[in-house]
Amino acid sequence: MYLNEDFVKYFKRWILTNNHKFKYKMYMVRGIKNSNEFIAKFASIPNIEVFIDKNGKCDIWAKLKHNNKEYYDNLFDASINLKKDREGFYCGFCINRIYYKNRVNLWNEHLKILEKWILENINTNKKFELVFFGKTEDSSYEIRPI
């Protein structure tokens, strides 16, 4: 456990220690130019990416093409808003405040939620569909697993 590291370094180590659980192995691709964001992908799945940053952002995005137009949607948000007070570290996004001794323990618990989502939605060969909520392709839409 490295208490000084940022979330990106921790996430890279998390991939290495947990990749054996995933049917489609995760790997880090690159950092986004002029940004603190990094991208992780799943082998053989080019249209799903995980965006992370050193502060705890962790979003899974999908990109689908339909009629020569690209559509993007945030499939899953496991982002962490790291906070600390006298009682310890907690996530500012969580409804119920659960305290942890250090940020690594908090990150680990939140990544268990991400792991569960990956196992249920990526490992199971689910397909993803593009759903429009209006009558035209310019209306609101959602990408969701089916």
N, CA, C and O of each residue as an XYZ file, in Angstrom:
584
protein
N       0.846     -1.174      0.000
C       0.000      0.000      0.000
C       0.889      1.234      0.000
O       1.788      1.366      0.831
N       0.630      2.128     -0.935
C       1.395      3.362     -1.062
C       0.485      4.529     -0.717
O      -0.392      4.886     -1.503
N       0.685      5.121      0.444
C      -0.218      6.159      0.916
C      -0.009      7.493      0.206
O      -0.887      8.353      0.279
N       1.112      7.702     -0.474
C       1.392      8.990     -1.121
C       0.901      9.050     -2.553
O       0.862     10.137     -3.127
N       0.528      7.943     -3.150
C       0.251      7.945     -4.584
C      -1.087      8.580     -4.911
O      -1.977      8.672     -4.066
N      -1.209      9.020     -6.166
C      -2.479      9.569     -6.619
C      -3.338      8.432     -7.183
O      -2.897      7.286     -7.268
N      -4.546      8.768     -7.556
C      -5.499      7.751     -7.988
C      -5.071      7.052     -9.274
O      -5.332      5.860     -9.435
N      -4.419      7.767    -10.194
C      -3.987      7.146    -11.452
C      -2.984      6.030    -11.181
O      -3.111      4.935    -11.728
N      -1.999      6.300    -10.351
C      -1.003      5.260    -10.021
C      -1.673      4.077     -9.337
O      -1.364      2.922     -9.630
N      -2.593      4.373     -8.425
C      -3.302      3.289     -7.740
C      -4.134      2.481     -8.731
O      -4.167      1.253     -8.655
N      -4.807      3.160     -9.660
C      -5.639      2.485    -10.646
C      -4.806      1.572    -11.539
O      -5.241      0.469    -11.871
N      -3.618      2.018    -11.931
C      -2.729      1.178    -12.749
C      -2.362     -0.098    -11.997
O      -2.371     -1.185    -12.574
N      -2.040      0.033    -10.715
C      -1.713     -1.161     -9.917
C      -2.956     -2.032     -9.729
O      -2.855     -3.259     -9.712
N      -4.123     -1.406     -9.588
C      -5.372     -2.152     -9.438
C      -5.626     -3.004    -10.676
O      -6.034     -4.159    -10.558
N      -5.390     -2.446    -11.858
C      -5.551     -3.215    -13.100
C      -4.637     -4.435    -13.080
O      -5.076     -5.544    -13.381
N      -3.383     -4.237    -12.730
C      -2.425     -5.348    -12.727
C      -2.827     -6.455    -11.763
O      -2.651     -7.634    -12.070
N      -3.359     -6.096    -10.615
C      -3.703     -7.119     -9.621
C      -5.075     -7.747     -9.848
O      -5.357     -8.812     -9.298
N      -5.934     -7.113    -10.647
C      -7.292     -7.624    -10.845
C      -7.601     -8.089    -12.260
O      -8.681     -8.625    -12.507
N      -6.687     -7.898    -13.180
C      -6.958     -8.231    -14.579
C      -7.299     -9.703    -14.790
O      -8.011    -10.039    -15.736
N      -6.812    -10.568    -13.940
C      -7.096    -11.999    -14.094
C      -8.596    -12.300    -13.945
O      -9.051    -13.361    -14.375
N      -9.356    -11.400    -13.354
C     -10.790    -11.606    -13.152
C     -11.613    -11.242    -14.389
O     -12.768    -11.649    -14.517
N     -11.007    -10.473    -15.296
C     -11.749     -9.933    -16.421
C     -11.534    -10.739    -17.695
O     -10.405    -11.093    -18.034
N     -12.618    -11.022    -18.391
C     -12.536    -11.744    -19.654
C     -11.789    -10.905    -20.694
O     -10.952    -11.420    -21.436
N     -12.103     -9.609    -20.737
C     -11.433     -8.680    -21.646
C     -10.481     -7.838    -20.801
O     -10.910     -6.961    -20.051
N      -9.216     -8.108    -20.928
C      -8.201     -7.483    -20.079
C      -8.185     -5.966    -20.251
O      -8.334     -5.442    -21.355
N      -8.002     -5.287    -19.139
C      -7.887     -3.830    -19.169
C      -6.432     -3.443    -19.363
O      -5.522     -4.151    -18.932
N      -6.228     -2.316    -20.012
C      -4.875     -1.784    -20.166
C      -4.942     -0.273    -20.289
O      -5.919      0.277    -20.796
N      -3.895      0.393    -19.819
C      -3.818      1.844    -19.926
C      -3.375      2.197    -21.335
O      -2.449      1.590    -21.872
N      -4.033      3.175    -21.932
C      -3.720      3.571    -23.295
C      -2.799      4.777    -23.290
O      -1.690      4.722    -23.822
N      -3.249      5.846    -22.701
C      -2.489      7.096    -22.767
C      -3.118      8.120    -21.839
O      -4.205      7.938    -21.290
N      -2.372      9.205    -21.697
C      -2.933     10.375    -21.061
C      -3.484     11.271    -22.150
O      -2.989     11.254    -23.277
N      -4.484     12.039    -21.835
C      -5.049     12.974    -22.797
C      -4.183     14.227    -22.791
O      -3.887     14.780    -21.732
N      -3.787     14.661    -23.953
C      -2.895     15.810    -24.090
C      -3.492     17.032    -23.385
O      -4.687     17.307    -23.490
N      -2.638     17.749    -22.674
C      -3.022     18.959    -21.942
C      -4.131     18.696    -20.922
O      -4.993     19.546    -20.696
N      -4.099     17.538    -20.325
C      -5.130     17.183    -19.358
C      -4.516     16.269    -18.303
O      -3.456     15.681    -18.516
N      -5.181     16.158    -17.188
C      -4.775     15.213    -16.141
C      -5.490     13.885    -16.288
O      -5.339     13.001    -15.445
N      -6.279     13.734    -17.368
C      -7.037     12.504    -17.562
C      -6.210     11.432    -18.264
O      -5.325     11.724    -19.068
N      -6.526     10.193    -17.935
C      -5.916      9.031    -18.569
C      -7.030      8.112    -19.036
O      -8.152      8.174    -18.533
N      -6.715      7.263    -19.999
C      -7.706      6.347    -20.558
C      -7.245      4.911    -20.377
O      -6.087      4.576    -20.624
N      -8.169      4.075    -19.942
C      -7.962      2.630    -19.914
C      -8.989      2.016    -20.849
O     -10.094      2.537    -21.006
N      -8.615      0.907    -21.467
C      -9.516      0.225    -22.410
C      -9.606     -1.251    -22.052
O      -8.863     -1.763    -21.215
N     -10.531     -1.902    -22.709
C     -10.690     -3.350    -22.599
C     -10.235     -3.973    -23.911
O     -10.609     -3.498    -24.983
N      -9.448     -5.012    -23.841
C      -8.968     -5.693    -25.048
C     -10.159     -6.148    -25.882
O     -11.126     -6.687    -25.343
N     -10.095     -5.936    -27.179
C     -11.109     -6.348    -28.159
C     -12.426     -5.581    -28.057
O     -13.401     -5.956    -28.710
N     -12.477     -4.524    -27.258
C     -13.691     -3.708    -27.175
C     -13.276     -2.253    -27.397
O     -13.047     -1.524    -26.432
N     -13.178     -1.827    -28.645
C     -12.644     -0.489    -28.929
C     -13.563      0.666    -28.568
O     -13.101      1.799    -28.434
N     -14.855      0.405    -28.407
C     -15.782      1.520    -28.190
C     -16.157      1.753    -26.725
O     -17.081      2.519    -26.450
N     -15.471      1.120    -25.789
C     -15.696      1.375    -24.357
C     -14.368      1.771    -23.733
O     -13.366      1.067    -23.863
N     -14.379      2.926    -23.045
C     -13.169      3.451    -22.431
C     -13.454      3.869    -20.993
O     -14.571      4.257    -20.650
N     -12.425      3.782    -20.165
C     -12.510      4.238    -18.779
C     -11.642      5.489    -18.666
O     -10.438      5.442    -18.918
N     -12.253      6.593    -18.289
C     -11.528      7.841    -18.097
C     -11.259      8.014    -16.608
O     -12.173      7.943    -15.786
N      -9.994      8.241    -16.276
C      -9.622      8.441    -14.873
C      -8.737      9.683    -14.772
O      -8.141     10.123    -15.755
N      -8.667     10.230    -13.573
C      -7.708     11.299    -13.309
C      -7.147     11.126    -11.902
O      -7.623     10.290    -11.133
N      -6.147     11.911    -11.576
C      -5.441     11.730    -10.308
C      -6.301     12.063     -9.101
O      -5.970     11.667     -7.983
N      -7.402     12.784     -9.305
C      -8.258     13.175     -8.189
C      -9.358     12.169     -7.864
O     -10.076     12.342     -6.879
N      -9.503     11.124     -8.673
C     -10.491     10.099     -8.374
C     -11.604      9.946     -9.385
O     -12.534      9.170     -9.166
N     -11.526     10.672    -10.489
C     -12.519     10.488    -11.549
C     -12.365      9.086    -12.122
O     -11.249      8.628    -12.370
N     -13.483      8.411    -12.329
C     -13.454      7.060    -12.891
C     -14.797      6.798    -13.580
O     -15.745      6.319    -12.957
N     -14.859      7.120    -14.869
C     -16.088      7.001    -15.645
C     -15.891      6.030    -16.803
O     -14.858      6.055    -17.473
N     -16.879      5.177    -17.036
C     -16.865      4.291    -18.198
C     -17.769      4.891    -19.266
O     -18.958      5.116    -19.040
N     -17.185      5.147    -20.431
C     -17.911      5.753    -21.549
C     -17.996      4.785    -22.719
O     -17.084      3.994    -22.960
N     -19.107      4.865    -23.439
C     -19.295      4.068    -24.650
C     -19.498      4.999    -25.835
O     -20.042      6.096    -25.703
N     -19.049      4.537    -26.991
C     -19.234      5.265    -28.236
C     -19.836      4.295    -29.245
O     -19.275      3.232    -29.514
N     -20.978      4.671    -29.795
C     -21.627      3.861    -30.821
C     -21.879      4.715    -32.051
O     -22.135      5.914    -31.942
N     -21.806      4.093    -33.223
C     -22.103      4.782    -34.476
C     -23.466      4.326    -34.983
O     -23.826      3.150    -34.915
N     -24.208      5.306    -35.494
C     -25.519      5.025    -36.074
C     -25.745      6.036    -37.184
O     -25.701      7.244    -36.951
N     -25.984      5.542    -38.387
C     -26.188      6.420    -39.556
C     -25.065      7.449    -39.705
O     -25.319      8.639    -39.892
N     -23.836      6.976    -39.621
C     -22.631      7.804    -39.782
C     -22.498      8.924    -38.750
O     -21.808      9.914    -38.995
N     -23.139      8.776    -37.623
C     -23.036      9.747    -36.536
C     -22.585      9.018    -35.277
O     -23.028      7.901    -35.013
N     -21.703      9.646    -34.495
C     -21.207      9.023    -33.268
C     -22.004      9.521    -32.071
O     -22.326     10.704    -31.964
N     -22.315      8.589    -31.173
C     -23.052      8.888    -29.944
C     -22.225      8.407    -28.760
O     -21.671      7.308    -28.782
N     -22.147      9.241    -27.726
C     -21.369      8.932    -26.526
C     -22.298      8.935    -25.320
O     -23.252      9.710    -25.253
N     -22.002      8.057    -24.374
C     -22.771      8.043    -23.136
C     -21.908      7.514    -22.001
O     -21.056      6.647    -22.196
N     -22.141      8.048    -20.826
C     -21.452      7.591    -19.620
C     -22.220      6.384    -19.083
O     -23.314      6.535    -18.538
N     -21.655      5.199    -19.235
C     -22.317      3.963    -18.812
C     -22.306      3.781    -17.305
O     -23.272      3.298    -16.716
N     -21.187      4.179    -16.682
C     -21.037      3.934    -15.249
C     -20.080      4.954    -14.663
O     -19.023      5.233    -15.229
N     -20.461      5.504    -13.526
C     -19.641      6.507    -12.850
C     -19.219      5.964    -11.490
O     -20.043      5.801    -10.591
N     -17.937      5.689    -11.352
C     -17.391      5.225    -10.074
C     -16.460      6.284     -9.490
O     -15.542      5.967     -8.734
N     -16.704      7.538     -9.845
C     -15.831      8.622     -9.403
C     -15.876      8.793     -7.886
O     -16.866      8.485     -7.223
N     -14.777      9.290     -7.381
C     -14.606      9.478     -5.948
C     -14.306     10.947     -5.684
O     -13.419     11.528     -6.308
N     -15.042     11.541     -4.764
C     -14.770     12.901     -4.318
C     -14.130     12.779     -2.941
O     -14.818     12.765     -1.921
N     -12.824     12.692     -2.928
C     -12.073     12.431     -1.704
C     -12.179     13.606     -0.742
O     -11.836     14.739     -1.081
N     -12.655     13.321      0.449
C     -12.786     14.321      1.515
C     -12.154     13.766      2.780
O     -12.024     12.554      2.947
N     -11.762     14.679      3.672
C     -11.181     14.255      4.942
C     -11.614     15.217      6.035
O     -11.622     16.434      5.850
N     -11.970     14.650      7.170
C     -12.216     15.451      8.365
C     -11.600     14.731      9.557
O     -10.778     13.832      9.379
N     -11.986     15.111     10.755
C     -11.372     14.531     11.966
C     -11.544     13.014     12.060
O     -10.715     12.325     12.655
N     -12.615     12.505     11.475
C     -12.902     11.075     11.604
C     -12.204     10.223     10.553
O     -12.129      9.003     10.705
N     -11.690     10.838      9.491
C     -10.980     10.086      8.468
C     -11.361     10.517      7.065
O     -11.890     11.609      6.857
N     -11.086      9.642      6.104
C     -11.375      9.903      4.697
C     -12.771      9.385      4.356
O     -13.208      8.364      4.885
N     -13.465     10.096      3.469
C     -14.766      9.657      2.987
C     -14.987     10.202      1.576
O     -14.252     11.079      1.122
N     -15.993      9.683      0.891
C     -16.324     10.128     -0.459
C     -17.465     11.140     -0.377
O     -18.532     10.848      0.163
N     -17.225     12.330     -0.918
C     -18.237     13.373     -0.906
C     -19.417     13.098     -1.824
O     -20.446     13.763     -1.702
N     -19.303     12.136     -2.744
C     -20.408     11.792     -3.634
C     -21.376     10.788     -3.004
O     -22.541     10.719     -3.396
N     -20.903     10.023     -2.044
C     -21.730      8.974     -1.442
C     -22.787      9.578     -0.521
O     -22.511     10.524      0.217
N     -23.991      9.029     -0.569
C     -25.086      9.512      0.270
C     -24.791      9.215      1.736
O     -24.925     10.092      2.590
N     -24.393      7.989      2.023
C     -24.034      7.610      3.391
C     -22.538      7.789      3.572
O     -21.744      7.191      2.846
N     -22.159      8.594      4.519
C     -20.743      8.868      4.769
C     -20.119      7.695      5.513
O     -20.444      7.426      6.670
N     -19.217      7.004      4.825
C     -18.468      5.892      5.429
C     -17.020      6.351      5.524
O     -16.441      6.819      4.544
N     -16.441      6.213      6.715
C     -15.073      6.688      6.942
C     -14.062      5.569      6.751
O     -14.318      4.406      7.062
N     -12.901      5.962      6.227
C     -11.800      5.033      6.008
C     -10.542      5.597      6.656
O     -10.376      6.810      6.784
N      -9.668      4.695      7.058
C      -8.431      5.085      7.722
C      -7.528      5.903      6.794
O      -6.860      6.841      7.230
N      -7.516      5.532      5.499
C      -6.698      6.257      4.520
C      -7.398      6.235      3.170
O      -8.372      5.507      2.978
N      -6.900      7.031      2.242
C      -7.559      7.136      0.935
C      -7.444      5.865      0.111
O      -8.317      5.578     -0.708
N      -6.384      5.104      0.316
C      -6.223      3.853     -0.427
C      -7.349      2.882     -0.080
O      -7.871      2.206     -0.967
N      -7.726      2.802      1.181
C      -8.841      1.933      1.575
C     -10.152      2.401      0.935
O     -10.965      1.580      0.511
N     -10.353      3.714      0.868
C     -11.544      4.257      0.218
C     -11.533      3.912     -1.265
O     -12.536      3.436     -1.796
N     -10.408      4.146     -1.938
C     -10.300      3.813     -3.367
C     -10.594      2.339     -3.596
O     -11.323      1.983     -4.522
N     -10.034      1.491     -2.763
C     -10.210      0.046     -2.916
C     -11.688     -0.339     -2.829
O     -12.161     -1.148     -3.627
N     -12.410      0.223     -1.883
C     -13.836     -0.087     -1.743
C     -14.639      0.386     -2.949
O     -15.536     -0.319     -3.411
N     -14.326      1.575     -3.462
C     -15.042      2.078     -4.627
C     -14.705      1.270     -5.883
O     -15.569      1.077     -6.738
N     -13.494      0.807     -6.001
C     -13.126      0.010     -7.174
C     -13.750     -1.378     -7.133
O     -13.863     -2.030     -8.171
N     -14.156     -1.839     -5.959
C     -14.914     -3.090     -5.886
C     -16.262     -2.933     -6.594
O     -16.760     -3.878     -7.205
N     -16.849     -1.735     -6.509
C     -18.107     -1.451     -7.201
C     -17.879     -1.448     -8.707
O     -18.693     -1.978     -9.463
N     -16.771     -0.848     -9.142
C     -16.414     -0.855    -10.566
C     -16.184     -2.276    -11.049
O     -16.665     -2.653    -12.118
N     -15.464     -3.058    -10.283
C     -15.198     -4.457    -10.642
C     -16.500     -5.230    -10.819
O     -16.643     -5.994    -11.774
N     -17.449     -5.038     -9.904
C     -18.745     -5.719     -9.999
C     -19.461     -5.337    -11.293
O     -20.027     -6.200    -11.964
N     -19.441     -4.033    -11.654
C     -20.090     -3.592    -12.883
C     -19.424     -4.219    -14.106
O     -20.108     -4.658    -15.031
N     -18.103     -4.261    -14.112
C     -17.378     -4.865    -15.234
C     -17.731     -6.343    -15.365
O     -17.989     -6.825    -16.467
N     -17.741     -7.056    -14.253
C     -18.054     -8.486    -14.281
C     -19.487     -8.733    -14.775
O     -19.738     -9.717    -15.470
N     -20.419     -7.853    -14.424
C     -21.818     -8.033    -14.821
C     -22.105     -7.560    -16.247
O     -23.018     -8.075    -16.893
N     -21.344     -6.594    -16.743
C     -21.699     -5.975    -18.025
C     -20.682     -6.174    -19.139
O     -21.065     -6.205    -20.308
N     -19.425     -6.307    -18.823
C     -18.404     -6.492    -19.855
C     -18.051     -7.977    -19.985
O     -17.985     -8.502    -21.097
N     -17.829     -8.643    -18.877
C     -17.439    -10.057    -18.916
C     -18.521    -10.965    -19.470
O     -18.218    -12.055    -19.956
N     -19.755    -10.549    -19.411
C     -20.869    -11.418    -19.807
C     -21.229    -11.305    -21.276
O     -22.240    -11.855    -21.712
N     -20.407    -10.592    -22.048
C     -20.656    -10.413    -23.481
C     -21.987     -9.720    -23.769
O     -22.596     -9.954    -24.813
N     -22.437     -8.870    -22.851
C     -23.664     -8.119    -23.119
C     -23.436     -7.205    -24.312
O     -22.332     -6.714    -24.547
N     -24.493     -6.997    -25.043
C     -24.449     -6.034    -26.135
C     -24.982     -4.715    -25.589
O     -25.694     -4.686    -24.585
N     -24.631     -3.636    -26.257
C     -25.092     -2.319    -25.852
C     -25.962     -1.757    -26.965
O     -25.632     -1.885    -28.144
N     -27.079     -1.130    -26.586
C     -27.984     -0.578    -27.577
C     -28.095      0.932    -27.415
O     -27.934      1.478    -26.324
N     -28.371      1.583    -28.529
C     -28.594      3.018    -28.570
C     -30.095      3.241    -28.592
O     -30.780      2.797    -29.513
N     -30.608      3.932    -27.573
C     -32.048      4.146    -27.438
C     -32.332      5.641    -27.538
O     -31.784      6.436    -26.775
N     -33.198      6.019    -28.489
C     -33.623      7.413    -28.620
C     -34.935      7.597    -27.874
O     -35.819      6.742    -27.931
N     -35.054      8.720    -27.175
C     -36.267      8.980    -26.398
C     -37.287      9.819    -27.162
O     -38.387     10.066    -26.668
N     -36.922     10.256    -28.362
C     -37.842     11.008    -29.208
C     -37.988     10.306    -30.538
O     -37.534      9.175    -30.714
N     -38.625     10.985    -31.470
C     -38.871     10.381    -32.780
C     -37.727     10.594    -33.756
O     -37.675      9.944    -34.800
N     -36.813     11.494    -33.431
C     -35.699     11.766    -34.340
C     -34.375     11.403    -33.682
O     -34.302     11.191    -32.471
N     -33.340     11.336    -34.495
C     -32.012     11.022    -33.982
C     -31.362     12.218    -33.282
O     -30.281     12.089    -32.708
N     -32.009     13.361    -33.328
C     -31.510     14.533    -32.613
C     -32.095     14.629    -31.207
O     -31.750     15.541    -30.456
N     -32.969     13.707    -30.845
C     -33.586     13.731    -29.520
C     -32.628     13.141    -28.491
O     -31.552     12.657    -28.841
N     -33.019     13.183    -27.241
C     -32.208     12.602    -26.164
C     -32.020     11.113    -26.421
O     -32.869     10.453    -27.019
N     -30.897     10.610    -25.959
C     -30.601      9.193    -26.170
C     -29.839      8.631    -24.977
O     -29.397      9.357    -24.087
N     -29.706      7.324    -24.996
C     -28.973      6.620    -23.942
C     -28.356      5.365    -24.570
O     -28.957      4.730    -25.436
N     -27.167      5.029    -24.123
C     -26.564      3.746    -24.484
C     -26.648      2.875    -23.253
O     -26.202      3.264    -22.173
N     -27.226      1.687    -23.417
C     -27.382      0.816    -22.254
C     -27.165     -0.638    -22.621
O     -27.376     -1.049    -23.762
N     -26.732     -1.421    -21.615
C     -26.527     -2.845    -21.884
C     -27.876     -3.563    -22.031
O     -28.858     -3.223    -21.371
N     -27.889     -4.556    -22.911
C     -29.124     -5.359    -23.086
C     -28.802     -6.823    -22.829
O     -29.687     -7.674    -22.919
